[in-house]
Amino acid sequence: MAEQQLGVLKALDVAKTQLYHFTAIVIAGMGFFTDAYDLFCVSLVTKLLGRLYYFNPLSDKPGSLPPHVAAAVNGVALCGTLAGQLFFGWLGDKLGRKKVYGITLIMMIVCSVASGLSFGDTAQGVMTTLCFFRFWLGFGIGGDYPLSATIMSEYANKKTRGAFIAAVFAMQGIGILAGGFVALAVSSIFDKKFPAPTYAVDRALSTPPQADYIWRIIVMFGALPAALTYYWRMKMPETARYTALVAKNIKQATKDMSKVLQVELEMEERAEDIVKDPRLNYGLFSKEFAKRHGLPLLGCTSTWFLLDIAFYSQNLFQKDIFSAIGWIPKASTMNGIHEVFMIARAQTLIALCSTVPGYWFTVAFIDIMGRFAIQLMGFFMMTVFMFAIAFPYNHWIKPDNRIGFVVMYSLTFFFANFGPNATTFIVPAEIFPARLRSTCHGISAATGKAGAIVGAFGFLYAAQPQDKTKTDAGYPPGIGVKNSLIMLGVINFVGMLFTFLVPEPKGKSLEELSGETEVEK
């Protein structure tokens, strides 16, 4: 077989790293920044929502969201994301990356703002509005996953493609940090302006009515960075790989990329025949696809699914850990505004120390070590640390051993981000053919989100103590935190095994990986 790659795509593959690469990282990365900000910022304000809307003057604990409401507020965005990944992933291959990219951004901006507004001031009215708009916010965010990854991988050169896609993904860490900083700033200002007594001193006055603005400002702020990049998103030309290989308009692709690369590119004579070869036009449900890409797709979906179970269950232990270390005092000893400040402080510290560095380690090492090695190492280390926390769990929760506990916990999530959390996002954008690339990435990402839903909710119930008297209000007894951690360790180990189905894309062109260059002489 003759290996034939279009000249315009070869030019992209060997291009030196230039300004347009960084522009693409910022434009695609801003979407991801917003995604992370919007998905994570709600965890900073759930306690405040409970105090505001579920206040019971007779209770010696501040109001809190009932389990089903808490699950809805946290989970509805994940369900929206799952649906958006499948829908926009498919649409991105049908209409083109650029068109759909604009739609998802507008959805994110509108729903971000709308989720901070509410119909009525009853608990039910506010929660219903919040959940409704967070679902559609999630739907828009879902579209950003396959599109950001695909656009970045199709613009990148061969040598540093991994680092570029990883850099887009790393903006997620910065989004989480920004959420923390915004919450810290807003709550400090309100704390100064509207001083309030602690809950133990005066139940009714401990949450001043002005605190209702805090969560709205925090939630709506996510629209700002997205709105700022809208203009640039619309200015980006469609990717050459979509225009040439899917829309089959090689002339246009050559013209677009001449502008982007700022060199004169010539169109080859036989170019049209290469892209119109019928053997390269098999569909997603064909035997040919199953034969060529079936196992890699299984590898991408299963590893992402297993990783997200572990990754999203971290929130369960966060509150135990923060309370255990004394980072967050007892709720009754704080007023509502101060509680937001303390939660934001704790989450920002964890993000600064473990989450964010992991992302940038991936950016630095991915094109040296390769995707496979990083993913395998990450799953292995996560398994080790989960077991190391789980088996002597009763030892870690003693006050003297707190620091060790936090270190182990931080390392688990450092290796999630310098490991499978980043690689599961990168690989599906590289190994599938151009006309199915965004769809396959969407399928992988959606399976991942299904894992996130299992991790966030399945384990919420599982981690409840076995003793009926000690469970959180409204929950049935579970298997306890220790057994939940052991299960998570096993899940990470299985993820390590499924990693062997995923091919190594390092240093190869996208067409070589997807088999789109193979045309008989």
VOGU-3710 file (C-alpha; in Angstrom, 3 decimals, decimal comma):
1> maeqqlgvlk> 0,000/0,000/0,000  1,173/3,474/-0,754  1,091/5,899/2,161  -0,368/9,119/0,806  -0,989/12,157/2,919  -2,337/15,404/1,512  0,282/18,136/1,220  -1,776/20,606/3,234  -2,028/18,155/6,150  1,653/17,317/5,931
11> aldvaktqly> 2,402/21,043/6,150  0,401/21,208/9,404  2,180/18,129/10,758  5,675/19,509/10,278  4,890/23,171/11,013  7,066/24,796/13,655  5,296/25,867/16,837  3,985/29,360/16,083  1,654/31,985/17,389  -1,469/30,364/15,894
21> hftaiviagm> -0,854/27,245/17,976  -0,987/29,323/21,145  -4,020/31,248/19,920  -5,777/27,920/19,360  -4,806/26,743/22,860  -6,231/29,906/24,422  -9,443/29,831/22,379  -10,122/26,139/22,963  -8,794/26,356/26,525  -11,140/29,175/27,509
31> gfftdaydlf> -14,067/26,878/26,809  -12,540/24,354/29,153  -11,833/27,001/31,739  -15,554/27,844/31,715  -16,529/24,156/31,807  -14,496/23,497/34,925  -15,551/26,743/36,574  -19,253/26,055/35,998  -19,188/22,386/36,981  -17,130/22,873/40,140
41> cvslvtkllg> -18,309/26,242/41,448  -21,653/24,845/42,557  -19,938/22,695/45,187  -18,730/25,928/46,824  -22,249/27,266/47,355  -24,416/24,186/48,136  -23,991/24,726/51,896  -25,105/28,350/51,524  -28,155/27,306/49,475  -29,113/24,961/52,307
51> rlyyfnplsd> -28,831/27,743/54,886  -30,836/30,184/52,777  -33,673/27,990/51,558  -33,930/25,127/54,061  -33,533/27,079/57,306  -35,214/25,459/60,306  -35,184/27,767/63,389  -35,709/24,761/65,711  -32,659/22,821/64,520  -29,301/23,206/66,254
61> kpgslpphva> -27,595/22,649/62,869  -27,843/25,165/59,983  -30,240/24,278/57,150  -28,902/21,875/54,522  -30,148/20,657/51,148  -32,213/17,431/51,441  -30,385/14,477/49,784  -32,552/14,406/46,649  -32,152/18,179/46,115  -28,388/18,020/46,702
71> aavngvalcg> -28,152/15,141/44,219  -30,177/17,060/41,641  -28,172/20,284/41,973  -24,866/18,438/41,650  -25,902/15,747/39,211  -28,121/17,487/36,720  -25,152/19,239/35,070  -23,362/15,884/34,700  -26,432/14,378/32,990  -26,621/17,384/30,664
81> tlagqlffgw> -22,911/17,034/29,880  -23,328/13,362/28,972  -26,164/14,175/26,539  -24,246/17,140/25,081  -21,110/15,069/24,455  -23,034/12,533/22,373  -25,163/15,076/20,500  -22,546/17,728/19,718  -19,873/15,095/19,091  -22,057/13,687/16,316
91> lgdklgrkkv> -23,000/17,164/15,101  -19,350/18,256/14,940  -18,709/15,580/12,310  -21,881/16,445/10,393  -21,758/20,275/10,262  -18,094/20,963/10,907  -16,180/21,801/14,066  -16,379/25,562/13,807  -20,144/25,952/13,354  -20,993/23,750/16,306
101> ygitlimmiv> -18,274/25,360/18,418  -20,117/28,683/18,283  -23,431/27,071/19,298  -21,981/25,407/22,404  -20,367/28,654/23,523  -23,602/30,642/23,259  -25,400/27,925/25,258  -22,758/28,117/27,967  -22,967/31,906/28,236  -26,778/32,090/28,290
111> csvasglsfg> -27,269/29,213/30,749  -24,475/30,434/33,021  -26,235/33,747/33,470  -29,692/32,177/33,651  -28,735/29,703/36,395  -28,056/32,694/38,650  -31,574/34,034/38,132  -34,605/32,339/39,612  -38,373/32,243/39,217  -39,908/33,007/42,596
121> dtaqgvmttl> -38,209/33,015/45,969  -39,499/29,722/47,385  -37,027/26,876/47,857  -38,798/24,846/45,184  -38,836/27,683/42,646  -35,165/28,518/43,100  -33,949/24,894/43,003  -36,094/24,049/39,969  -34,778/27,018/37,983  -31,220/26,300/39,045
131> cffrfwlgfg> -31,473/22,632/38,034  -33,210/23,409/34,728  -30,547/25,838/33,569  -27,698/23,749/34,944  -28,879/20,840/32,802  -28,684/22,970/29,648  -25,429/24,511/30,827  -24,097/20,956/31,096  -25,449/20,227/27,608  -23,368/23,080/26,166
141> iggdyplsat> -20,320/22,092/28,219  -20,676/18,544/26,902  -20,287/19,798/23,351  -17,090/21,547/24,283  -15,297/18,297/25,157  -15,209/16,598/21,743  -14,912/19,895/19,842  -12,050/21,452/21,837  -10,055/18,223/21,693  -10,699/17,644/17,998
151> imseyankkt> -9,972/21,223/16,945  -6,710/21,275/18,884  -5,534/17,905/17,588  -6,388/18,870/13,986  -4,503/22,176/14,224  -1,440/20,818/16,048  1,821/19,571/14,583  2,999/15,983/14,964  5,784/16,620/17,426  3,962/18,554/20,156
161> rgafiaavfa> 0,340/17,554/19,546  0,036/15,783/22,912  1,267/18,796/24,841  -1,104/21,138/22,979  -4,217/19,031/23,674  -3,034/18,572/27,272  -2,628/22,341/27,623  -6,257/22,845/26,565  -7,276/20,257/29,149  -5,068/21,858/31,812
171> mqgigilagg> -7,190/25,000/31,622  -9,657/22,915/33,612  -7,349/23,207/36,607  -7,183/26,966/36,192  -10,988/27,094/35,983  -11,257/25,237/39,301  -8,796/27,695/40,854  -10,680/30,665/39,437  -13,885/29,333/40,998  -12,140/29,249/44,354
181> fvalavssif> -10,683/32,737/43,994  -13,982/34,294/42,893  -15,781/32,670/45,835  -13,077/33,879/48,240  -13,248/37,438/46,912  -17,050/37,673/46,858  -17,505/36,133/50,317  -14,797/38,381/51,849  -16,458/41,511/50,501  -19,888/40,450/51,772
191> dkkfpaptya> -18,435/39,379/55,119  -16,986/42,871/55,590  -20,110/44,711/54,401  -22,727/42,581/56,201  -21,250/41,223/59,432  -23,430/38,482/60,969  -23,338/36,454/64,210  -22,524/32,717/64,109  -25,338/30,174/63,898  -24,850/29,160/67,525
201> vdralstppq> -25,324/32,788/68,659  -28,329/33,754/66,547  -29,907/31,237/64,190  -32,017/33,636/62,151  -29,440/36,413/61,718  -26,475/34,099/60,989  -27,369/34,150/57,270  -28,068/37,774/56,247  -30,589/38,123/53,364  -27,879/39,767/51,222
211> adyiwriivm> -26,052/36,405/51,184  -28,529/35,382/48,481  -26,491/37,456/46,032  -23,277/35,580/46,812  -24,111/32,304/45,123  -25,717/34,107/42,174  -22,606/36,214/41,520  -20,333/33,166/41,805  -22,478/31,077/39,436  -22,928/33,833/36,838
221> fgalpaalty> -19,285/34,839/36,706  -18,584/31,738/34,576  -20,163/33,472/31,574  -17,481/36,160/31,433  -14,437/34,281/30,073  -16,635/32,448/27,550  -18,129/35,705/26,276  -14,649/37,199/25,866  -13,495/34,421/23,498  -16,649/34,300/21,369
231> ywrmkmpeta> -15,296/36,723/18,770  -12,045/34,773/18,393  -13,877/31,476/18,113  -15,850/32,814/15,193  -12,709/34,143/13,471  -10,950/30,740/13,481  -11,133/28,988/10,096  -12,588/25,453/9,957  -9,834/22,863/10,547  -8,052/21,704/7,376
241> rytalvakni> -8,684/18,067/8,192  -12,425/18,597/8,307  -12,499/20,705/5,145  -10,268/18,308/3,173  -11,137/14,850/4,476  -14,807/15,271/5,452  -16,154/18,145/3,353  -13,728/16,997/0,599  -12,929/20,596/-0,382  -9,157/20,448/-0,644
251> kqatkdmskv> -8,894/23,779/-2,426  -10,552/25,583/0,502  -8,436/23,702/3,061  -5,257/24,692/1,217  -6,389/28,308/1,069  -7,322/28,422/4,789  -4,059/26,883/5,941  -1,931/29,110/3,671  -3,389/31,996/5,673  -2,893/30,333/9,051
261> lqvelemeer> 0,638/29,077/8,388  1,520/32,207/6,403  3,129/30,188/3,594  2,026/29,545/-0,007  0,711/25,954/-0,209  0,148/24,232/-3,549  -2,697/21,799/-4,172  -1,645/18,344/-5,438  -2,997/16,950/-8,690  -4,353/13,612/-7,430
271> aedivkdprl> -5,585/15,031/-4,131  -9,273/14,633/-5,037  -8,881/10,872/-5,707  -7,251/10,276/-2,332  -10,138/11,705/-0,297  -12,862/10,206/-2,474  -11,590/6,626/-2,177  -14,693/4,575/-1,218  -12,710/2,256/1,084  -12,054/5,154/3,417
281> nyglfskefa> -15,699/6,077/3,801  -16,972/3,330/6,123  -19,429/4,399/8,838  -19,421/4,097/12,609  -21,523/0,902/12,683  -19,726/-0,878/9,828  -17,679/-4,089/10,081  -14,673/-2,207/8,775  -14,869/0,289/11,663  -15,219/-2,525/14,194
291> krhglpllgc> -12,201/-4,288/12,692  -9,972/-1,208/12,601  -11,121/0,840/15,577  -13,354/-1,411/17,700  -10,799/-2,342/20,360  -9,246/1,130/20,638  -12,752/2,580/21,090  -13,439/0,007/23,825  -10,111/0,979/25,411  -10,920/4,713/25,320
301> tstwflldia> -14,459/4,323/26,691  -13,667/1,787/29,434  -10,616/3,616/30,811  -12,449/6,953/30,864  -15,464/5,318/32,559  -13,345/3,689/35,278  -11,211/6,767/35,854  -14,196/9,073/36,318  -15,760/6,776/38,918  -12,642/7,257/41,021
311> fysqnlfqkd> -12,127/10,898/40,092  -15,633/12,111/40,917  -15,925/10,127/44,127  -13,134/12,284/45,590  -15,745/14,834/46,643  -17,056/12,332/49,170  -13,913/12,284/51,193  -13,219/15,958/50,774  -15,594/17,010/53,505  -14,356/14,260/55,882
321> ifsaigwipk> -10,800/15,283/55,189  -11,337/19,016/55,584  -13,256/18,552/58,819  -10,713/16,043/60,090  -7,802/18,430/59,516  -9,762/21,280/60,996  -9,700/23,330/57,784  -13,453/23,741/57,997  -14,806/24,336/61,526  -18,200/23,001/62,692
331> astmngihev> -21,047/24,630/60,730  -22,761/26,037/63,836  -19,625/28,007/64,767  -19,747/30,050/61,513  -22,177/32,379/59,824  -23,365/31,594/56,275  -20,970/33,945/54,492  -17,925/32,823/56,427  -18,730/29,193/55,633  -18,509/29,916/51,892
341> fmiaraqtli> -15,097/31,503/52,514  -13,800/28,474/54,465  -15,017/25,924/51,902  -13,544/27,920/49,028  -10,244/28,263/50,898  -9,976/24,512/51,483  -10,858/23,581/47,882  -8,459/26,173/46,463  -5,600/24,853/48,610  -6,202/21,272/47,462
351> alcstvpgyw> -6,396/22,438/43,833  -3,172/24,461/44,138  -1,232/21,650/45,772  -2,357/18,551/43,930  -4,794/19,081/41,078  -3,205/21,882/39,071  0,440/20,706/39,138  -0,670/17,292/37,809  -2,143/18,826/34,647  1,026/20,731/33,813
361> ftvafidimg> 3,242/17,721/34,475  1,249/16,007/31,734  1,804/18,948/29,376  5,547/18,791/30,050  6,059/15,027/29,730  3,408/13,677/27,373  5,416/13,957/24,169  8,484/12,523/25,909  6,939/9,591/27,834  3,966/9,008/25,549
371> rfaiqlmgff> 0,270/8,631/26,387  0,373/4,941/27,228  3,134/5,189/29,848  1,525/8,166/31,605  -1,886/6,482/31,723  -0,496/3,188/33,006  1,630/4,924/35,631  -1,271/7,116/36,731  -3,695/4,226/37,224  -1,000/2,231/39,039
381> mmtvfmfaia> -0,160/5,056/41,460  -3,839/5,789/42,096  -4,390/2,107/42,962  -1,419/2,143/45,349  -2,487/5,344/47,145  -6,166/4,345/47,379  -5,169/1,068/49,043  -2,651/2,866/51,236  -5,450/5,140/52,481  -8,101/2,401/52,672
391> fpynhwikpd> -6,547/-0,466/54,619  -5,212/1,576/57,553  -8,167/4,004/57,256  -8,826/4,028/61,009  -5,195/4,999/61,568  -5,401/7,999/59,185  -8,451/9,601/60,765  -6,758/9,981/64,175  -5,900/13,672/64,782  -2,121/12,994/64,967
401> nrigfvvmys> -1,980/11,467/61,479  -3,937/14,129/59,623  -1,017/15,518/57,654  -0,117/12,094/56,269  -3,743/11,629/55,277  -3,801/14,893/53,298  -0,498/14,063/51,592  -1,767/10,629/50,464  -5,047/12,137/49,321  -3,284/14,894/47,349
411> ltfffanfgp> -0,947/12,399/45,682  -3,887/10,273/44,517  -5,277/13,230/42,582  -1,885/14,448/41,431  -1,505/11,106/39,639  -5,048/11,257/38,309  -4,168/14,460/36,452  -0,591/13,455/35,635  -2,175/10,267/34,368  -5,495/8,988/33,035
421> nattfivpae> -7,568/12,142/33,622  -5,518/13,912/30,951  -4,682/10,997/28,627  -8,269/9,724/28,335  -9,147/13,170/26,956  -6,209/13,335/24,532  -6,092/9,914/22,867  -9,656/9,744/21,436  -8,961/13,008/19,583  -6,005/11,381/17,798
431> ifparlrstc> -6,712/7,801/16,791  -10,025/7,888/14,869  -10,659/8,952/11,245  -11,503/12,623/10,670  -15,134/12,061/9,692  -15,815/10,121/12,930  -13,271/11,805/15,196  -15,589/14,163/17,051  -18,309/11,455/17,354  -15,883/8,897/18,823
441> hgisaatgka> -14,455/11,457/21,221  -18,008/12,321/22,272  -18,822/8,639/22,857  -15,681/8,170/24,969  -16,351/11,341/26,958  -20,002/10,419/27,538  -19,004/6,994/28,884  -16,650/8,870/31,165  -19,495/11,068/32,395  -21,568/7,941/33,075
451> gaivgafgfl> -18,684/6,881/35,323  -18,752/10,316/36,947  -22,428/9,862/37,772  -21,684/6,448/39,305  -18,763/7,938/41,239  -20,600/10,977/42,503  -23,886/9,268/43,450  -23,273/5,534/43,768  -20,496/6,196/46,233  -22,457/8,898/48,031
461> yaaqpqdktk> -24,747/6,080/49,169  -22,017/3,444/49,437  -19,798/5,565/51,696  -22,509/5,933/54,347  -21,605/4,137/57,602  -22,991/0,615/58,122  -24,410/1,676/61,476  -27,952/3,081/60,941  -27,578/5,699/63,691  -24,512/7,351/62,135
471> tdagyppgig> -25,648/7,934/58,521  -26,187/11,435/57,087  -29,772/12,690/57,336  -32,008/10,940/54,820  -29,539/8,300/53,609  -29,781/4,513/54,090  -26,748/2,726/55,637  -23,967/1,895/53,124  -20,707/-0,090/53,177  -18,668/2,658/54,881
481> vknslimlgv> -15,826/4,857/53,659  -13,124/2,230/54,169  -14,810/-0,391/51,963  -15,681/2,271/49,388  -12,002/3,203/49,136  -11,022/-0,454/48,684  -13,552/-0,714/45,833  -12,112/2,417/44,222  -8,616/0,922/44,420  -9,873/-2,162/42,570
491> infvgmlftf> -11,574/0,046/39,950  -8,275/1,856/39,306  -6,500/-1,484/38,911  -9,035/-2,622/36,298  -8,485/0,709/34,508  -4,799/-0,150/34,346  -5,633/-3,433/32,580  -7,952/-1,791/30,026  -5,182/0,699/29,187  -3,546/-2,086/27,168
501> lvpepkgksl> -6,290/-1,734/24,511  -5,327/1,875/23,779  -2,726/2,487/21,020  0,187/4,937/21,417  -0,279/7,983/19,142  3,004/9,709/20,038  4,923/11,124/17,072  2,551/9,822/14,371  0,362/11,886/12,066  -3,411/11,739/12,600
511> eelsgeteve> -3,908/10,185/9,155  -1,356/7,464/9,888  -3,121/6,667/13,185  -6,580/6,482/11,655  -5,486/4,622/8,525  -6,658/7,426/6,229  -3,412/7,460/4,245  -3,691/3,879/3,064  -4,764/3,893/-0,568  -3,659/1,179/-3,014
521> k> -1,340/2,401/-5,738
//
